[in-house]
Structure formats: structure tokens, C-alpha cells
Amino acid sequence: MKNLNLGKEKINKLLLSFSIPCVISMLINSVYNIVDQIFIGKGVGTLGNGATNVLFPLIIIFNAFASLIGNGASANLSLKLGEGKKEEAGKIVGQAILMTFILALALGILSYLFLPKLVYLFGCTENIYQYAMDYGKIIIIGAPFMITYSALSSIIRADGSPKYSMFMLIVGAIINIILDPIFIFTFNLGVKGGALATIIGQIISFLIAILYLKKLKNMRLTKETFKIDKNILKTLSLGLSSFITQGTVLILFVYMNNILTKYGAMTKFGSDIPLSVYGVISKVNSLFISTVLGVSIGAQPIVGFNYGAGNEERVKETFKKVLLINFSVGLLFNLIFVLFPRQIAGIFISASDANYTLFMEFAETICHTFLLVTSLNALEMTGSILIQSLGKVKKATALSFIRQIILFIPISLTLCILFDKGIYGVLYAGCISDILCFLIAIFLIGSEYKKLGENKEKKATTETASIKKNKGQKIVITISREYASGGRYVGQLLAEKLGINFYDKELIALFAKESGLSTKYINEVDEKSRKSSNDDRLFIAETKVIQKLAQKESCVIVGRCADYILKDKKDVLKVFLYTDEASKVKRATKYYGLEKASALKEINAINKSRVKHYKFYTNRDWYDFSNYDLIVNVDKLGVEKTAEYLVDFIEKKNEDKKRL
């Protein structure tokens, strides 16, 4: 985010910068499993492939919890950064990291203790059991490392470093690819060698992720940020859709493993071949899923930031472009599955394997039935992630449930049992569910997309109504503000929302005309060190101009002792705006170009000068809040919300006047 402005940069450029590294990162997670599958398939055979497939649900569980925290923290982080609340963003990251460590360790221990029961729950056969146990015991050792770096990769991307996240995962994958053939073939370790290669790569990725925490761009981690409180629930709720998406994939995988084993035993393929083939084809299909999710998750900071900042047109533009990209990817993979099923399957098995012919035949069958219209899944996956980015957790969660739970399992059971289609009923249920889910997703995503436009129209209508409401009821708002508090921008927004004139720099020409002083001189006085000047001629001119404006029209006037000059007028609202020191420094360095090291000193000097100027002409204390009608800490609401709060206050005040 240091180099890319999420609120202003072109969407295409942002998607390239965020989604490509994210896609690569997601693909690398898939490659971990595919590489093991390829080398184990060539070195061990069908039973080895079956073993990795049996353990894959455990990998899904680990990824689900990583997504729960990582994607939730990422979505929440993007929303807070969009709202300008960086301190809260730091707490989100600290809490997410601590929660990840706790969950990762707990899941690793529980998985190891219950592994013998889990492999049978996941559809293991007697022939595959020992291979599954050998592979699983080692893979579980790497679980805490995998969960942690997976969660941190989402946070790193949301912090504006997608390339670092990509690098972290690429390094681990390369190490895995190099070590796989060495351990499996050279040291003849079989499935154990594949597992060892995987966890070594995961440990390296974990270490790289931890190193990043010292170089976070948008926040600073302290001991306080690591304290878990009720705010963690917001993070977990925003990650719930991703968690449930992974959960539904888990249920589908376990269901498929068991039902294919059961009904496969009634065919020429037997129990082991359908289990093995489904595993390898699913791993290849995970490349499609990873690409779609990578593009969508990469777009998450863009959507979340702009939605939080109220830039709904940019949110809509991002939606359209992400959907177009993901459908194009889906069509490409669909064609590959339909046209080249045997070539895909051949990567994972040796031609000399005794089960080669049946393996290839079942691979072709599954690609031409179960995955026949898999491209349609792009809409459901994309919509779920992007709607989650808007903070619409319930709708995103519902969308995640539809295909696997609500549609596929009931349809497949109906075809298998009631229509006696056996294993083929399961396979045809896949494409039927994809079509139905696609139609439902169009409605759900379309309604959410439409709301974005409606929100903008509603806001415009509200602001128009506000202007009409105040028309004819004169109101003058004076704004006194600390330097770098955002007070000038609040005043500008307030004037826009009320449909009245705004005066700050705009007053200079009026002061020059009234005083006879040149605009150049007044400008220099105004700009010099950003301090107020004690020039009596100028103050007299300011007083006359401000009094005339207040008599003539409704308006917002910033500074110039306007609250004192208009102290006796009844239709004046006197406002004082302030922020804490840290916020002033951030704003001054970001918007006014001050050096961070000296910013606070200059801010204090400017405010001290304002205090003296105010005291000189009013004989009052600038910080005496009894001088004002409203005193507001801009940081509590943010600039936009502070302006809205003032509008609401003024409207209520006008309504009270009418009643009286």
C-alpha cells in the first residue's frame, strides 16, 4: 500500500499487483500436494496415491483453520485501513497471530493422537492403511508450521506485500520439489520421503513469514496488540465464510472417499482405484480452484478498502473484472479436463503399473461426468470471497454451503440409492449440482451487486434531502481545529452535505478587498509556517467579512477566530475539532509532507501560535471548551463520519426549533 493507492490506482494495476502473487501463492499450496502425488505415484504406485488422498482431508482441516484466522484478519484489516483506523488494524494482526499459534499447536497434537481413527473416517482401505499411517505421522509434524505461514500469508498480502507472500511460498515449494525425488528414489523412503520433503519446505516458509512481522508497513506490533479480547470475534466472523468453504470441501472429500470405496467395490474398478483416481484428479482440479480463489482473495484488500472508504463504483468495477478473469480460467480448465483426461492421469502413474488400464479408464470417466461443467463453480467461489470482503458474512457463508452440502450430497444419494446408479450416480451428481448452484449464485451475487448502486443512490438522496431540509433555515458553523486534525476536510465535507458555502482559503480575496492589503501578502501570512499573524488591519478586515457572511448566508467558516467574532449570534454552531498526537503526526507526514522526526515539534509550535493569536484578539483561552457548542475527537469517528455526525446534529437542532 506504500506504493499503490487502493482508493485511486487503476483496478487493473491493483489486480495484477495483488492477485498474481496471491494466485501463485495459492497454486504453490496445491503444488505441494501434487508434487508428492506425482513422485509417490511413480515411486510407490496406486496404493501410495490412495494414501495421500486419504490424508488430504487432514490438510483441508489445517487450511480451513488457517483461512478462518488469516482471511478473516485480512478482510478486517483491509476494512480498518480503508477507514483509516491503523491502531485497530494493529490489534487485529496481533490477536490473529496469537490465535493462530494456539490453534496450530492444538490441531497438530490432536491430529497425531487420533490419526489411526481419522484415516478410516477419511475412507481408508485395508490395503492403503499402512501407507496412510506412514505418510500421516510425518505430515502432522509440519501442521503447526503450515497453518501459521498460511494464515500469515493472507495478512502479509493485506498489509501490501503480496510479492513477499509469494516469495515465502515459492521458496518452500522449490525445496519440496528438490527433496521429493532425493528422499523417495535415492534414499528409497517411499511415502515417508514425500512427507519429509513437504514438512521441510513448510518449515522454511514458516521462518520467512515470521521474519516479516518485523517489517509490517501499516502498523506496529506491541505487547498490547497480542492481547485477545472480544474483537477477535469480528475477525473470526469475517473468516467464517472461508472456513465453511474449506469445511464443505472437507465434507465433500470425506464423503467422496467413502462412497467411491463402497460403490467402487461393486464394479470392475474395485475400492482402491476410484479412491486413488479421485485423489489425483481432485489435486489437478485444485489448480483451478486455487487460481480462482487466488484472484478473489487477491482482490479482497481492494474490495474491502474501497467499500470501507465508500468508493462503491470501484467495488463494482473490481467485482466485474474478477468474475470475468475467473470464468475465463474456468473455461480453460474445463476444456483441459474434457479433452485430455488420460494425459492428466498419466502424470501420476507408471505405464508398468498393474492397475494402469483401469486407472486411466476411471480417470476419463470422472472427467467426463463429475467435472463436466466445473467452470461454473467459478461464480460461487468468487462471489463467496468478494461478498465476505464487504463484511456480509451470512450471505457469503450461505453461498459456500449450497453446492457441496445442500445440493451435491442429497442429489448423489438419490441417484445412487433410489435410482440404483451406483458409482455413476455419484459422478453425474457433480455436474447437476454445478448447474443448479450456478443459477442460485447468479441471484445471490446479483442482488448484492445491485445493492452497491442502491447504497450510492440512497446516500445521494439522503444528502439531497439534507440540503432541502436546511434550505431556508440559516445556519453558520464555525470550525476551530488543531493543526493536522483533519478539521478543514471535515468542514469541506460538512458544507457539501448541507449544500452551503465553505470558507477557508476562499476568504483571502474577501479580506484583501476589505483591508486594502494584497492577496499575496495575506497568502504569505497565511502560509508562513502555517501560523496566524497578529496584524490588526487583517483582523479588522476578517471581522467585517465574517460578520457580513454570517448575516447574508448559511456557511461553514474555518478558523480566523470566527467563533469569537460571531459569539453573540444565535444561528451559529461553534465546533472545536481535535485528535491525539499520534494521529496528528500521521496526518501531517502523509498529507502535509512533514518529516516524521520533527512533525510533532512543528505541530505543537503551530498550535501554540494559534493559542497566542486567539488570546491576543479575544482575551480567551483557545483550549477553553466552554467557548464552543461541540467538541469532537475526529479519530473516534473518522473524517467522513464526523461530518455526518455534525449534519445529524444540525438537522436535529432544526427539528427541535420547529417544534418550539
C-alpha positions in Angstrom: 0.0 0.0 0.0 3.0 2.2 0.4 3.4 2.3 -3.4 -0.2 1.5 -4.5 -3.2 3.6 -3.5 -6.1 1.2 -3.2 -8.5 4.0 -3.4 -7.2 5.7 -6.6 -4.9 3.4 -8.6 -6.4 1.7 -11.6 -8.2 -1.5 -10.8 -6.3 -3.5 -13.5 -2.9 -2.5 -12.0 -4.1 -3.3 -8.4 -5.4 -6.8 -9.5 -2.1 -7.5 -11.2 -0.1 -6.4 -8.2 -2.3 -8.3 -5.6 -3.9 -11.2 -7.4 -1.0 -12.6 -9.4 1.2 -13.1 -6.3 -1.8 -14.5 -4.5 -2.6 -16.9 -7.3 1.0 -18.1 -7.3 0.8 -18.5 -3.5 -2.4 -20.5 -3.7 -1.0 -22.6 -6.6 2.1 -23.4 -4.6 -0.1 -24.8 -1.8 -1.7 -27.1 -4.4 1.7 -27.9 -5.9 2.9 -29.2 -2.5 0.3 -32.0 -2.7 0.6 -32.6 -6.5 4.3 -33.0 -6.4 4.1 -35.5 -3.6 1.3 -37.3 -5.6 3.4 -37.5 -8.8 6.6 -38.8 -7.2 4.7 -41.1 -4.9 2.6 -42.4 -7.8 5.7 -43.1 -9.9 7.7 -44.5 -7.0 5.1 -46.3 -4.9 2.1 -46.8 -7.2 -1.7 -46.7 -6.9 -1.7 -47.5 -3.1 0.7 -44.7 -2.4 -1.6 -42.3 -4.3 -4.5 -43.6 -2.4 -2.7 -42.9 0.9 -2.0 -39.3 0.1 -5.7 -39.0 -0.9 -6.8 -40.4 2.4 -4.7 -37.8 4.3 -5.8 -34.9 2.1 -8.9 -34.2 4.3 -6.5 -33.6 7.2 -4.7 -31.0 5.0 -8.0 -29.4 4.3 -8.8 -29.1 8.0 -5.4 -27.4 8.6 -6.1 -25.0 5.7 -9.6 -24.3 7.0 -8.4 -23.0 10.3 -5.6 -21.0 8.6 -8.3 -19.4 6.4 -10.6 -18.8 9.4 -8.0 -16.6 11.0 -5.9 -15.5 8.0 -8.7 -14.5 5.6 -10.7 -13.1 8.5 -7.9 -10.9 9.7 -7.1 -9.9 6.1 -10.7 -8.8 5.4 -11.0 -6.9 8.7 -7.5 -5.4 8.3 -8.5 -4.1 4.8 -11.7 -2.5 6.1 -9.9 -0.8 9.0 -7.2 0.5 6.7 -9.9 1.8 4.4 -11.4 3.6 7.3 -8.0 5.0 8.4 -8.0 3.2 11.7 -4.4 1.9 11.8 -4.3 1.4 15.6 -7.2 -1.0 15.4 -5.6 -2.7 12.4 -2.5 -3.4 14.6 -4.7 -5.1 17.2 -6.3 -7.3 14.6 -3.0 -8.6 13.4 -1.6 -9.2 16.9 -4.6 -11.1 18.0 -4.7 -13.1 14.8 -1.1 -14.2 15.2 -1.5 -15.3 18.8 -4.8 -17.2 18.0 -3.0 -18.9 15.0 -0.2 -20.2 17.2 -2.6 -21.6 19.8 -4.8 -23.3 17.2 -1.9 -24.6 15.1 -0.3 -26.4 18.1 -3.6 -27.8 19.4 -4.6 -29.2 15.9 -1.2 -30.8 15.5 -1.3 -32.6 18.8 -5.0 -33.8 18.4 -4.3 -35.0 14.8 -1.4 -37.1 15.9 -3.3 -38.7 18.8 -6.3 -39.6 16.7 -4.6 -40.4 13.4 -5.5 -44.2 13.4 -9.2 -43.4 13.7 -9.1 -40.5 11.3 -7.6 -42.4 8.3 -10.6 -44.9 8.4 -13.0 -42.0 8.8 -11.5 -40.4 5.7 -12.2 -43.6 3.6 -9.0 -45.7 4.1 -9.0 -49.3 2.9 -7.0 -52.2 4.5 -4.6 -52.2 1.5 -3.8 -48.5 2.0 -3.8 -48.3 5.8 0.0 -48.7 6.5 0.9 -46.2 3.7 -1.5 -43.7 5.1 -0.1 -44.0 8.6 3.5 -43.7 7.5 2.6 -40.5 5.4 0.3 -39.0 8.0 2.6 -39.2 11.1 5.2 -37.1 9.4 2.8 -34.7 7.7 1.2 -33.8 11.1 4.6 -32.7 12.4 4.6 -29.9 9.8 1.0 -28.9 10.6 1.7 -26.1 13.1 4.2 -24.6 10.6 1.8 -24.9 7.7 -1.2 -23.4 9.5 0.9 -20.4 10.8 2.5 -19.5 7.5 -0.8 -19.9 5.6 -2.6 -17.6 7.9 0.3 -15.1 7.9 0.4 -15.1 4.1 -3.1 -13.5 4.0 -2.1 -10.9 6.5 1.1 -10.1 4.6 -0.9 -9.6 1.4 -3.4 -7.3 3.1 -0.5 -5.3 4.5 0.5 -4.5 1.0 3.3 -7.1 0.4 1.8 -9.7 -1.9 5.2 -10.4 -3.5 6.8 -11.2 -0.2 3.9 -13.7 0.5 4.5 -15.2 -2.9 8.3 -15.5 -2.3 7.7 -17.1 1.1 5.7 -19.9 -0.5 7.8 -20.3 -3.6 10.9 -21.0 -1.6 9.1 -23.7 0.4 7.8 -25.3 -2.8 11.1 -25.4 -4.5 12.7 -27.1 -1.5 9.9 -29.6 -1.6 10.3 -30.3 -5.3 14.1 -30.8 -4.9 13.9 -33.1 -1.9 11.0 -35.3 -3.1 12.9 -37.4 -5.7 16.0 -37.5 -3.4 14.1 -38.9 -0.5 11.7 -41.1 -2.5 14.1 -42.6 -5.1 17.7 -42.0 -3.9 17.0 -42.9 -0.2 14.1 -45.2 -1.1 11.9 -43.8 1.7 8.6 -44.1 -0.3 5.7 -42.2 1.1 7.8 -41.2 4.2 10.2 -39.4 1.9 7.4 -37.4 0.2 6.2 -36.3 3.7 9.6 -35.3 4.9 10.2 -33.2 1.8 6.9 -31.5 2.4 7.4 -30.5 6.0 11.0 -29.2 5.4 9.6 -26.9 2.8 6.8 -25.8 5.2 9.3 -25.0 8.0 11.3 -22.8 5.7 8.2 -20.9 4.6 7.2 -20.5 8.3 10.5 -18.9 9.2 10.3 -16.4 6.3 6.7 -15.5 7.3 7.8 -14.8 10.9 10.7 -12.5 9.7 8.1 -10.3 8.0 6.5 -9.4 11.3 9.4 -7.0 12.0 8.7 -5.1 8.8 4.9 -4.6 8.7 4.1 -1.5 6.6 0.9 -0.2 8.0 1.0 -0.9 11.7 3.4 -1.7 14.6 3.1 -4.7 16.9 3.5 -4.2 20.6 2.8 -6.4 23.6 -0.7 -4.8 23.9 -1.6 -5.8 20.4 -1.2 -9.5 21.3 -3.9 -9.4 24.0 -7.0 -11.3 22.8 -10.4 -9.7 23.5 -13.9 -9.8 22.1 -12.8 -8.0 18.9 -11.3 -11.3 17.8 -14.9 -12.4 17.2 -15.2 -9.9 14.4 -12.0 -11.3 12.7 -13.3 -14.8 13.1 -16.7 -13.9 11.7 -15.2 -12.4 8.6 -13.1 -15.5 8.1 -16.1 -17.8 8.7 -17.1 -18.0 5.0 -13.6 -19.2 4.0 -13.6 -21.6 6.9 -17.0 -23.0 5.9 -15.9 -23.2 2.2 -13.0 -25.3 3.3 -15.3 -27.3 5.6 -17.7 -28.1 2.8 -14.7 -29.2 0.7 -13.7 -31.4 3.6 -17.2 -32.9 3.9 -17.3 -33.5 0.2 -13.8 -35.1 0.1 -14.6 -37.5 3.0 -18.0 -38.3 1.6 -16.5 -39.0 -1.9 -13.7 -41.2 -0.5 -16.2 -43.3 1.4 -18.9 -43.6 -1.2 -16.4 -44.3 -4.0 -14.8 -47.0 -1.9 -18.2 -48.5 -1.2 -19.7 -48.4 -4.7 -16.3 -48.9 -6.4 -16.1 -52.3 -4.8 -19.2 -53.3 -6.8 -17.5 -52.6 -10.1 -14.6 -53.8 -12.1 -12.5 -50.9 -10.7 -12.6 -52.2 -7.1 -12.2 -49.9 -4.0 -8.6 -48.7 -4.4 -8.7 -47.4 -7.9 -11.6 -44.9 -7.6 -10.1 -43.7 -4.3 -6.7 -43.1 -6.0 -8.1 -41.6 -9.2 -10.4 -39.2 -7.4 -7.4 -38.1 -5.3 -5.2 -37.2 -8.3 -7.9 -35.6 -10.4 -9.0 -33.6 -7.4 -5.4 -32.4 -6.9 -5.3 -31.2 -10.5 -8.7 -29.6 -10.1 -7.3 -27.8 -7.1 -5.1 -25.8 -9.6 -8.4 -24.4 -11.0 -9.8 -23.8 -7.5 -6.5 -22.2 -6.3 -6.4 -19.9 -9.3 -10.0 -18.7 -8.8 -9.6 -18.3 -5.0 -6.2 -16.6 -5.6 -7.7 -14.0 -7.9 -10.6 -13.4 -5.5 -8.5 -13.3 -2.3 -6.0 -11.0 -4.0 -8.9 -8.7 -4.8 -10.1 -8.8 -1.2 -8.0 -5.9 0.1 -9.1 -3.8 -2.9 -12.8 -4.5 -2.3 -12.6 -4.2 1.5 -10.6 -0.9 1.4 -12.8 0.8 -1.2 -16.0 -0.4 0.5 -14.7 0.8 3.8 -13.8 4.2 2.2 -17.3 4.4 0.5 -15.9 4.0 -3.1 -18.7 1.7 -4.3 -18.1 2.3 -8.0 -14.6 0.9 -7.6 -16.0 -2.1 -5.7 -18.4 -2.8 -8.6 -15.6 -2.5 -11.2 -13.5 -4.9 -9.2 -16.4 -7.4 -9.0 -16.9 -7.4 -12.7 -13.2 -7.8 -13.6 -12.6 -10.6 -11.1 -15.6 -12.5 -12.3 -14.5 -12.2 -16.0 -11.0 -13.4 -15.1 -12.2 -16.4 -13.1 -14.8 -17.5 -15.7 -12.1 -17.4 -18.3 -9.8 -19.6 -16.1 -12.7 -22.0 -15.5 -13.4 -22.5 -19.2 -9.7 -23.2 -19.8 -9.6 -25.9 -17.2 -12.9 -27.3 -18.3 -11.6 -27.8 -21.8 -8.4 -29.5 -20.4 -10.5 -31.9 -18.3 -12.8 -32.8 -21.2 -10.1 -33.1 -23.9 -7.1 -34.5 -22.1 -8.2 -36.7 -19.1 -5.8 -39.6 -19.9 -2.8 -37.3 -20.4 -3.6 -35.8 -17.0 -3.9 -39.2 -15.2 -0.8 -40.5 -16.9 1.4 -38.0 -15.0 0.5 -39.8 -11.7 1.1 -43.5 -12.7 3.7 -45.6 -14.3 2.7 -47.5 -17.5 4.0 -50.6 -16.0 1.6 -50.5 -13.0 -0.7 -53.5 -12.9 -3.7 -51.1 -12.5 -2.7 -48.8 -15.3 -5.6 -49.6 -17.7 -8.4 -49.4 -15.2 -6.8 -46.3 -13.6 -6.8 -44.5 -17.0 -10.4 -45.6 -17.8 -11.8 -44.3 -14.5 -9.9 -41.0 -14.8 -11.6 -40.4 -18.2 -15.0 -41.3 -16.7 -14.7 -38.9 -13.8 -13.5 -36.0 -16.0 -16.4 -36.5 -18.4 -19.1 -36.7 -15.7 -18.1 -35.3 -12.3 -16.1 -32.4 -13.8 -18.1 -31.9 -17.0 -19.2 -28.3 -16.2 -16.7 -27.5 -13.4 -16.1 -24.0 -14.8 -19.5 -22.9 -13.4 -18.1 -23.2 -9.9 -16.1 -20.0 -10.6 -19.1 -17.9 -9.8 -19.9 -19.5 -6.4 -16.2 -19.4 -5.3 -15.6 -15.8 -6.5 -18.9 -14.5 -5.1 -18.4 -16.1 -1.7 -14.9 -14.4 -1.2 -15.9 -11.0 -2.5 -19.2 -10.8 -0.6 -17.1 -11.8 2.5 -14.9 -8.8 1.8 -17.9 -6.5 2.1 -18.5 -7.9 5.7 -21.6 -9.8 4.6 -20.7 -12.9 6.4 -24.1 -14.7 6.4 -24.7 -14.4 2.6 -21.1 -15.5 1.9 -21.5 -18.4 4.2 -24.8 -19.5 2.6 -23.2 -19.4 -0.8 -20.4 -21.7 0.4 -22.9 -24.3 1.6 -25.0 -24.5 -1.5 -23.0 -26.7 -3.8 -21.5 -29.4 -1.6 -23.9 -29.7 1.3 -27.4 -28.5 0.1 -27.2 -29.9 -3.4 -24.5 -32.4 -4.1 -24.8 -34.9 -1.3 -28.7 -35.2 -1.5 -28.6 -35.5 -5.3 -25.8 -38.1 -5.3 -27.6 -40.2 -2.6 -30.8 -40.0 -4.6 -29.2 -41.2 -7.8 -27.1 -43.9 -6.0 -29.9 -45.4 -3.9 -33.3 -44.5 -5.3 -32.3 -44.8 -9.0 -29.7 -47.5 -8.4 -27.0 -45.8 -10.4 -24.2 -46.8 -8.0 -20.8 -45.1 -8.5 -22.1 -43.4 -11.7 -24.8 -41.7 -9.7 -22.2 -40.0 -7.6 -20.3 -38.8 -10.7 -23.3 -37.4 -12.5 -24.4 -35.6 -9.3 -21.3 -33.4 -9.6 -22.3 -31.7 -12.9 -26.0 -31.5 -11.9 -25.1 -29.7 -8.6 -22.7 -27.4 -10.5 -25.5 -26.2 -12.8 -28.1 -25.7 -10.0 -25.5 -23.9 -7.8 -24.6 -21.6 -10.7 -28.2 -20.5 -11.1 -28.7 -19.8 -7.4 -25.3 -17.9 -7.2 -26.4 -15.6 -10.0 -29.4 -14.5 -7.9 -27.4 -14.1 -4.6 -24.4 -12.3 -6.1 -26.6 -10.2 -8.4 -28.7 -8.9 -5.5 -25.5 -7.9 -3.6 -24.0 -6.2 -6.6 -27.2 -4.3 -7.2 -27.2 -3.0 -3.6 -23.8 -1.3 -4.2 -25.5 1.0 -6.7 -28.5 1.4 -4.4 -26.3 2.4 -1.5 -24.8 5.2 -3.5 -28.2 6.4 -4.8 -29.6 6.2 -1.2 -26.6 8.3 0.1 -27.1 10.9 -2.7 -30.9 11.0 -1.9 -30.1 11.5 1.8 -27.7 14.3 1.2 -30.1 16.0 -1.2 -32.9 15.7 1.4 -30.5 17.2 4.0 -29.8 20.2 1.7 -33.5 20.7 1.1 -34.2 20.3 4.8 -31.8 23.1 5.7 -32.8 25.4 2.9 -34.4 28.5 4.3 -33.1 27.8 7.8 -29.9 29.8 8.1 -27.1 28.2 10.0 -23.4 29.2 10.3 -20.9 26.7 11.5 -17.5 27.9 12.8 -14.8 25.3 13.0 -11.8 25.8 15.2 -9.3 22.9 14.9 -5.9 21.7 15.9 -3.3 21.6 13.2 -3.4 18.2 11.4 -6.6 17.2 13.0 -8.4 16.9 9.6 -10.7 19.8 10.6 -10.5 21.6 7.3 -11.6 18.4 5.4 -14.4 17.8 7.9 -15.7 21.4 7.3 -15.5 20.9 3.5 -17.5 17.7 3.6 -20.0 19.2 6.0 -20.6 22.1 3.6 -21.1 19.7 0.7 -23.5 17.6 2.6 -25.6 20.7 3.7 -25.4 22.3 0.3 -23.9 25.6 1.7 -20.7 27.6 1.0 -17.3 26.7 2.6 -14.8 29.4 3.5 -11.2 28.9 4.4 -8.7 29.9 1.7 -11.7 31.3 -0.1 -11.7 34.2 2.4 -8.4 35.6 1.3 -9.7 37.6 -1.7 -12.5 39.0 0.5 -10.1 40.0 3.2 -7.9 41.7 0.6 -10.8 43.7 -0.7 -11.9 44.8 2.7 -8.5 45.7 4.1 -6.7 47.0 1.1 -3.9 44.5 1.7 -2.6 42.5 -1.2 -3.8 38.9 -1.6 -0.1 38.0 -1.9 0.7 39.4 1.5 -2.3 37.7 3.1 -1.4 34.5 1.5 2.2 34.8 2.8 0.9 35.5 6.3 -1.4 32.5 6.0 1.2 30.1 4.6 4.3 31.2 6.6 4.9 28.3 8.9 1.1 27.8 8.7 0.8 30.2 11.7 -1.7 33.0 12.3 -0.4 36.6 12.2 -1.2 39.4 14.7 -1.8 42.1 12.0 -4.6 44.4 13.3 -5.5 45.6 9.8 -6.1 42.0 8.8 -8.0 41.0 11.9 -10.4 44.0 11.5 -11.0 43.0 7.8 -11.6 39.4 8.9 -14.1 40.5 11.5 -16.1 42.6 9.0 -16.1 39.9 6.3 -17.1 37.1 8.6 -19.9 39.2 10.1 -21.2 40.1 6.6 -21.1 36.4 5.5 -22.9 35.3 8.7 -25.6 37.9 8.1 -26.1 37.1 4.4 -26.0 33.2 4.1 -25.6 29.8 5.6 -21.9 28.7 5.5 -19.0 26.9 7.1 -16.1 29.1 8.3 -12.8 27.6 9.3 -10.5 29.3 11.8 -10.0 33.1 11.9 -11.4 33.4 15.4 -14.9 33.1 13.8 -16.4 31.6 16.9 -15.5 34.7 18.9 -16.4 37.2 16.2 -19.9 35.5 15.9 -20.3 34.8 19.7 -23.4 36.9 20.0 -25.3 35.4 17.0 -28.0 32.8 17.7 -27.8 30.9 14.5 -24.2 29.9 14.9 -22.8 26.5 15.8 -19.3 26.7 17.2 -17.3 23.5 16.8 -13.8 22.5 18.0 -12.1 19.5 16.4 -9.0 17.8 17.8 -7.1 14.4 17.7 -4.4 12.7 19.7 -0.7 13.4 19.0 0.0 10.1 17.1 -2.9 10.8 14.7 -1.8 14.4 14.1 1.7 13.2 13.3 0.4 10.5 10.8 -1.8 13.0 9.1 0.9 15.7 8.9 3.5 13.4 7.4 1.1 11.8 5.0 -0.8 14.9 3.7 1.4 17.9 4.6 4.8 16.4 3.8 6.4 16.9 7.3 9.3 14.8 8.3 8.2 12.3 10.9 11.1 13.0 13.3 10.2 16.7 13.5 6.5 16.6 12.8 5.3 16.7 16.4 7.5 19.6 17.3 6.2 21.7 14.3 2.6 20.7 15.0 2.9 21.9 18.6 4.6 25.1 17.5 1.7 25.9 15.1 -1.0 25.1 17.7 0.9 27.2 20.3 0.9 30.1 17.8 -2.9 29.7 17.3 -3.3 29.8 21.1 -1.4 33.1 21.3 -3.2 34.7 18.3 -6.6 33.7 19.8 -5.6 35.1 23.2 -4.3 38.3 21.7 -7.6 39.2 19.9 -10.2 37.6 22.2 -8.6 37.5 25.6 -9.8 33.9 25.9 -8.2 30.5 26.1 -8.3 28.7 22.7 -8.5 25.4 24.6 -11.3 26.5 26.9 -14.0 24.2 25.6 -16.7 26.4 27.2 -16.2 28.7 24.2 -17.7 26.1 21.9 -21.0 24.2 21.4 -19.5 20.9 20.3 -16.0 19.4 20.9 -15.3 16.3 18.8 -12.3 14.0 18.6 -12.1 13.3 14.9 -10.3 10.0 15.4 -13.3 8.5 17.2 -15.5 8.6 14.1 -13.1 9.4 11.2 -13.3 12.4 9.0 -16.3 11.3 6.9 -18.3 10.1 9.9 -17.5 13.3 11.9 -19.0 15.3 9.1 -22.1 13.1 9.0 -22.4 13.4 12.8 -22.4 17.2 12.5 -25.1 17.0 9.8 -27.3 14.8 12.1 -26.7 17.2 15.0 -27.7 20.3 12.9 -30.8 18.5 11.5 -32.0 17.5 15.0 -31.4 21.1 16.2 -33.5 22.4 13.3 -36.3 19.9 14.1 -36.2 21.0 17.7 -36.6 24.6 16.7 -39.6 23.8 14.5 -41.3 22.0 17.4 -40.7 25.1 19.6 
